[in-house]
Every structure is written in C-alpha cells, then in structure tokens.
Amino acid sequence: AYYTDLTSSPAGAYVTVWGKGFGSSAGSVMVGGATASGADIVSWSDSMIEFRVPTGAGSGITVVAASGSSNALPFTTRASGRIFYVSKATGSNSNNGLAPTPGSAGVGPWRDLTQVAAKLAPGDIVYVRAGTYNELDNSTYGTSLLAKNKFAKGTVSAPIAVVAYPREKPVVGAPANRRAIMLEGGQAYWTIAKLTLQAASAALELGANGANSGMRWVGNEASNVPSPYGTFILKACSDCQVLGNHVYNSGQPGSKLAHLIYYGGYGVGRNVEIAWNRLHDEKGGRCLQVYGHTDADRLSGLSIHDNIVYNCPYDGILVGKSDASYKNWISDALIYNNVVWGARNAAIRLDNPGVKARLFHNTLHANSQGLRIQTAASAEARNNIFSQTSAPVRIESVGTLTLSNNGYQGGTPPAQDKPAFTGDPQYVNPAAGDFTLQATSPFKGKGALLNLTLPGLFTTATSAPDLGSLMRMP
C-alpha cells in the first residue's frame, strides 16, 4: 500500500487506498482492530480500494488481500468531524448537506460547491457526487471552490477534506473559468482528492499571502488547461503532499514558464512531498518545477519520488534557484524512484547553489540530457540508469560530487562514477512505459546498498538491488 486520500476521519467515512498487488478479488481492510469487509468495501482493484471506515475502527490501515497483508499506512479514526455531501443532480443549497440523497425536512445534499467552504469546520469532510460544478464562487479569482484564509482552517488532527464520492467522477470548474479550486494563502490542512479539474489558467492553486501548511492534493486529474504559469501551483507550504495526481496535455506552447506542477517559493516551506504523480505532455515548460521568487524563500525536506514524467519540452524535473537575489533557498532534495523519458532538455536538472541533492534509483530514458548538475552544493547519484542519451550526466558546478553504481546506455560515463556499468538495460517494453528490467539485463543486481527507508523504494538488505527505478506504480 502506498497512500490514502484521508489520513483521519470519523467512522462511516469513505477512504481510498492506492497501492499494487491487491488482486482482483475483494479482501478486507483492517483499520486498527476493526475490519472493513463485505458491504463496507465499495470498490476493489489491484491498485485501488474504496471502503467505509467501520464502527470501532482505530489507528492504521492494512490491506488484507489473497496474496497477504500489506504494510500499514498512517490513519486515525476520530470522533470529531461532520460528513457532508454535494450532488448536482439531486441536491439543494437549502438542504443541510448531511445525507447523500434527499430526505425529508431539508435533509439531503447541497447542490453547489460555491457556498461549501464557508460552512466547514475542522474535521469536516465533503463528498462530491457526480456532475459538473462550474458555477463561479468568486469573480476575482474566477474559481468554483474558494477557501478564503478567513474561513475555517483544518488542523493536523482534524483536517478539512473535499473528496469525490466513491465510484463517481465529479468535474469541478470549466474551460472558461480561470481556476477550478483556489485556496488563499494562510490556509491549513485541506485535502482535495479524486476530482476532475477544468480551468483556463490554474486547475488547483495555493496562494502566497501567508504561510500554508498540511495541504494534501491526492488522486486528482487535470488536462487541457492552457496555463501560462502552472496547472497545479503551490507556494510557501509546509508538511504538504501532492500524491497520485494525473496532470497532462496542459500549458501554453512556447511558454517555458508553464509547468504541470509548480512549487513557487513565496515564503518558508518544509517537508514537501511530490510523489506517485503521472505528469506528461506539458505544452510549454517543465513538467515539474521548483523555483524561488523572493529573498525570504526557504525550502527544506523536498522529496520527489515515484513519479512518471514524460514528453516535456524543457526539463522533466527542475530543482531551481530563484529570480530574487538570494539563490540558495533550497537546502536539500531527495529525488528517487522516478521514471522520466522524452525531455527535450534534461530529465532532471539541479540549478540551486545551496541544495544538497541525493538521487537514487531513477530511470532516465531517451532524454536530450539525463542528469544536468548546473549548480549544487553537493550531489550524490547512485543506482540510476541513463539510457539512449548521448549526454547522460552533465556536470557544470558542484561543491561535492558522489557518483557510483549507475548504468549507462549511450554517451560516456563520467570518470567520477566508480563503479559504472554499461550496456543495454533490456527494459520489458519501454514503448509502453514498462521499464522493468528483464532477467538478462546487465543492470540486474548491480546497485549499491543504500540502507535507507524510503516510501515506494523496495530493496533487499542482503543483496545488491537492481539499477534504475524499482517503482511499482498503480
């Protein structure tokens, strides 16, 4: 199991867990000592499960499938928090929002999202049913859901969540609307999950007028957003996660400032995790960019892992400097288990003189450049594969460089990489995006033991791991 949409809820709420190897036959989900099975399992596939939190549930989520039990994911069952519903087909804004279908005496779902955010309190969950929610909440932001900073903020123990109802795919926004969802700067602990987003500029944006914390954007989809800047935009965020989103076919041709996911500084941030996303076919700039804008910007604990990134007109992943005077605003970056192909510049580019970057188990295939170290305080790259590129590693300015146990197909391995391995990686089916190594690959079992515990990265403690991504993507 990899991650969930909700990390806490009352009993009776619906939770989605993503992973791999669950099988096609429904098993059960343990929530603490309570079991969700039978009617509590709403949907079950090899990579995703939707279930209802049972009465008496406790802490932690473990999937029990025919193949065995999964690792435990963090989760807390709490007594606080209300559960609301929105339904375009059957709702009314005069209802109390407390039932998924209409009842009597005003009991039933709301109709529109525009008035939802102002009514929520810490711990509340809103399930959005099928339909298109394209009404405008605010003409200034041009958005269908606006969480103003004067509205309620979630807390670490009682976050606020807006989530798609199980087995339904609501659409938020419209191609003519500037944004689908906007969270003003200064907000905290909001989860946005499993929504299909439409917009003319930004599908999902977190503002900069104040420190932000605890944002979780999970399992959303956005495409055909002609954004000049960023389809998903985060700023000044701490303890924030962007997980399992599918963002594609967006941006403006010729605009290198357009990015599918953009973390833009504008304040102090820490512990930002960008993982398990599928990012592809950006039309203008980079698929994933981290870049600063003010002298007050700072970022620590940046983690980029288990992403599938392809067809980017500039870089696939950029960990960048700043257009302000202070360039060293990122202190550290951990980049691992990503697969990047088809970048017209570098698959991964480091361009921050203060960053201490570690890159492990990435598969970088058929890019103009594999890893470009334009500037960095230090860079450590182990167990990666650079394939079908004449420029696998480009080193320009770095304080301390450590390279070892990387695999190369095309180009010349850097002299600093000892040991380095060369040959055809023998991927199973790279044309279909399957970069699993065949049994006869020369890169099998050639990795260095890292002795690290990293989400999504599976190595053995007794033998050398394979090179390249060890990803098991949903």
Buried (B, 14 or more C-beta within 10 A) or exposed (E): BBBBBBBBBBBEBBBBBBBBBBEEEBBBBBBBEBBBBEEBBBEBEEBBBBBBBBEEBEBBBBBBBEEEEBEBBEBBBBEBBBBBBBBBEBBBEEBBBBBBEBEEEEEBBBBBBBBBBEBBBBBBBBBBBBBBBBBBBBEEBBBBBBBBBEBBBBBEEBBBBBBBBBEEBBBBBBEEBBBBBBBBBBBBBBBBBBBBBBBBBBBBBBBBEBBBBBBBBBBBBBBEBBBBBBBBBBBBBBBBBBBBBBBBBBBBEEBBBBBBBBBBBBBBBBBBBBBBBBBBBBBBBBBBBBBBBBEBBBBBBBBBBBBBBBBBBBBBBBBBBBEBEBBBBBBBBBBBBBBBBBBEBBBBBBBBBBBBBBBBBBBBBBBBBBBBBBBBBBBBBBBBBBBBBEBBBBBEEBEEBEBBBBBBBBBEBBEEBEEBBBEBBBBEEBEEBEBBBEEEBBBBEBBBBBEEEBBBBEBEEEEBBBBBBBBBBB
